[in-house]
Amino acid sequence: MTIMGERWQSYWADKTTPQYVREDDAHYREYAEELRLLFPDPFPARVLEIGCGNGALHRHLAFDKCDRYVGVDFSERMLGVFHETDPGVELVHADGPSYRSNDEFDLIFSSQVAQYWSPTQLADHVDNALTMLSARGAIIISGIPWSRMRFAYARGDMTGGRRRSLPTALLGFGSELVRKRLGAWYDFPELSQVAARSGLRVQFYGSIHYAYRFHAVLRP
């Protein structure tokens, strides 16, 4: 495991919520409404969620209505919370980027997970997902921190808080570059290269609820 991977394993070891900007049912429902706009039509019957966490978005995304749902996460504690909430759900304790099975899915989905992956891990995830994707399916990598919004985020423009002074914003921007508290930031060209390498086409969408993030939808 990489140093970056070990860091995030340690960080999530004692967490029980996904740590979105708001941890309440209303926000989960509102954010899920945004994410459902990305889903293929008809609604996917077989879903694989990478980084499912505690299942906070599960029923809001209508994954509980699928013919089959599989949730994968590297946090045993988060999976334990998910299992307590929904004992019948199919969960797998595994590393997301390297997960691969012989099953086939119509949607392979992740939300605010790509930031914990290196570029190599992101490419591995797409390669592995492609082997499990149905002919008309989609790989959705949502909530990716958008590198061209990084300074605006540091200044406070993207978070709804008070705008910081230029010196404070520069200090925060520099600190984020070094410490990477939010994880990895990406931009469209990087995702386009990953998609092209795997023979996929990709479409990008900005996030309504998180202006400093974007979504990528990859299809054969």
C-alpha positions in Angstrom: 0.0 0.0 0.0 1.2 3.5 -0.8 1.9 6.2 1.9 -1.2 8.0 0.6 -3.2 4.9 1.0 -2.0 4.2 4.5 -2.8 7.8 5.5 -6.4 7.5 4.4 -6.8 4.0 5.9 -5.7 5.5 9.2 -8.0 8.6 8.8 -11.1 6.6 8.1 -10.4 3.8 10.7 -12.6 5.4 13.4 -15.1 7.3 11.2 -18.8 6.4 11.0 -20.1 9.0 8.6 -19.0 10.1 5.1 -18.2 13.6 6.3 -20.1 15.5 3.7 -20.5 19.3 4.3 -23.7 18.4 6.1 -24.4 15.1 7.8 -28.2 15.0 7.8 -30.9 13.2 5.9 -32.1 16.3 4.1 -28.7 16.9 2.6 -28.2 13.3 1.6 -31.6 13.4 -0.1 -30.8 16.7 -1.9 -27.3 15.6 -3.0 -28.7 12.3 -4.2 -31.2 14.1 -6.4 -28.2 15.8 -8.2 -26.3 12.5 -8.6 -29.3 10.6 -10.0 -29.3 13.1 -12.9 -26.1 11.4 -14.0 -27.5 7.8 -14.1 -28.1 5.9 -17.3 -31.6 5.4 -18.6 -33.3 3.1 -17.9 -32.4 3.0 -14.3 -29.6 0.5 -13.7 -30.7 -2.9 -12.4 -27.3 -4.0 -11.2 -25.2 -1.5 -9.2 -21.7 -1.7 -7.8 -20.8 1.2 -5.4 -17.1 1.8 -4.7 -16.6 3.6 -1.4 -20.1 3.0 -0.2 -19.2 4.0 3.4 -22.0 3.7 5.9 -24.7 3.7 3.2 -25.8 7.3 3.8 -26.8 7.8 0.1 -28.0 4.2 -0.5 -31.8 4.6 -0.3 -31.7 8.2 -1.5 -30.1 7.0 -4.7 -32.8 4.3 -5.0 -30.1 1.6 -4.8 -32.4 -0.3 -2.5 -34.7 -0.8 -5.4 -32.1 -2.4 -7.7 -32.2 -6.1 -8.6 -28.7 -6.4 -7.2 -26.5 -3.9 -5.2 -23.0 -4.5 -4.1 -21.2 -2.0 -1.8 -17.4 -2.0 -1.4 -15.4 -0.1 1.1 -12.0 -0.4 2.9 -13.4 0.8 6.3 -14.8 -2.1 8.3 -16.3 0.3 10.8 -18.3 2.1 8.1 -19.4 -1.2 6.6 -20.5 -2.2 10.1 -22.8 0.8 10.4 -24.2 0.1 6.9 -24.9 -3.5 7.9 -26.7 -2.4 11.1 -28.9 -0.1 9.1 -29.6 -2.6 6.3 -28.7 -6.2 7.4 -29.7 -7.6 4.0 -27.3 -5.5 1.9 -24.4 -7.2 0.1 -21.2 -5.6 1.3 -17.5 -6.3 0.5 -14.5 -5.2 2.6 -11.9 -4.4 0.0 -9.7 -1.7 -1.5 -11.8 0.2 -4.0 -9.3 0.9 -6.9 -8.2 -2.7 -7.1 -11.6 -4.3 -6.6 -12.6 -6.7 -9.4 -15.1 -9.6 -9.6 -16.6 -11.8 -12.3 -20.0 -10.1 -11.9 -21.5 -7.7 -14.4 -23.0 -4.3 -13.5 -25.0 -1.6 -15.3 -23.7 1.1 -13.1 -20.3 1.3 -11.3 -20.6 4.4 -9.0 -18.5 6.3 -6.5 -19.1 9.6 -4.7 -16.4 11.8 -3.3 -13.9 8.9 -3.3 -11.5 9.7 -6.1 -9.8 12.3 -4.0 -8.3 9.5 -1.9 -6.8 7.8 -5.0 -3.5 8.6 -6.7 -3.6 9.0 -10.5 -2.4 5.4 -10.8 -5.2 4.1 -8.5 -7.8 6.1 -10.4 -6.6 4.5 -13.7 -6.7 1.1 -12.0 -10.2 1.7 -10.9 -11.4 2.5 -14.4 -9.6 -0.5 -15.9 -11.1 -2.9 -13.3 -14.5 -1.3 -13.6 -14.5 -1.8 -17.3 -14.1 -5.5 -17.0 -17.3 -5.6 -14.9 -19.4 -3.2 -16.9 -22.3 -4.2 -19.1 -22.4 -3.2 -22.7 -24.7 -0.2 -22.1 -23.5 0.6 -18.6 -21.8 3.6 -17.1 -18.9 4.3 -14.7 -19.7 7.4 -12.7 -17.0 9.0 -10.7 -18.7 11.8 -8.9 -17.6 14.5 -6.5 -14.1 14.9 -7.8 -12.2 17.9 -6.4 -11.6 20.2 -9.3 -8.1 21.5 -9.5 -9.0 24.8 -11.3 -11.2 25.7 -8.3 -8.5 25.0 -5.8 -7.6 28.6 -5.0 -11.2 29.7 -4.9 -11.8 26.9 -2.4 -8.9 28.1 -0.3 -10.3 31.7 -0.4 -13.6 30.5 0.8 -15.6 31.2 -2.3 -16.7 27.6 -2.8 -17.7 26.7 0.7 -20.3 29.3 1.6 -18.2 30.7 4.4 -16.7 34.1 4.8 -14.2 35.1 2.1 -10.7 35.0 3.4 -8.1 37.8 2.8 -5.6 37.3 0.1 -2.7 36.5 2.4 -4.8 34.0 4.4 -6.1 32.5 1.1 -2.5 32.1 -0.2 -1.4 30.5 3.0 -4.3 28.1 2.9 -3.7 27.3 -0.7 0.0 26.6 -0.1 -0.9 24.5 3.0 -3.3 22.4 0.9 -0.7 21.8 -1.8 1.6 20.4 0.8 -0.7 18.6 3.3 -3.5 17.6 0.8 -6.1 17.7 3.5 -8.8 17.1 0.9 -6.8 14.6 -1.0 -6.0 14.6 -4.7 -7.4 17.3 -7.1 -8.1 16.5 -10.7 -9.1 18.2 -13.9 -10.8 17.2 -17.2 -7.7 16.4 -19.2 -6.5 13.8 -16.6 -9.9 12.0 -16.7 -10.0 12.3 -20.5 -6.6 10.5 -20.7 -7.7 7.8 -18.4 -10.9 7.3 -20.4 -9.2 7.3 -23.7 -6.6 4.7 -22.5 -9.5 2.3 -21.7 -11.4 3.1 -24.9 -14.2 5.0 -23.1 -15.9 8.2 -23.8 -16.3 10.7 -21.0 -18.7 13.6 -20.2 -18.1 16.1 -17.4 -20.6 17.9 -15.2 -20.2 20.5 -12.5 -21.6 19.8 -9.1 -24.6 21.9 -7.9 -24.1 21.3 -4.2 -20.2 21.3 -4.2 -19.0 24.0 -6.7 -15.4 23.0 -6.2 -16.1 19.4 -7.4 -17.1 17.9 -10.8 -18.6 14.6 -12.0 -17.3 12.3 -14.7 -19.5 9.8 -16.6 -17.6 7.2 -18.6 -19.2 4.9 -21.1 -18.0 2.4 -23.7 
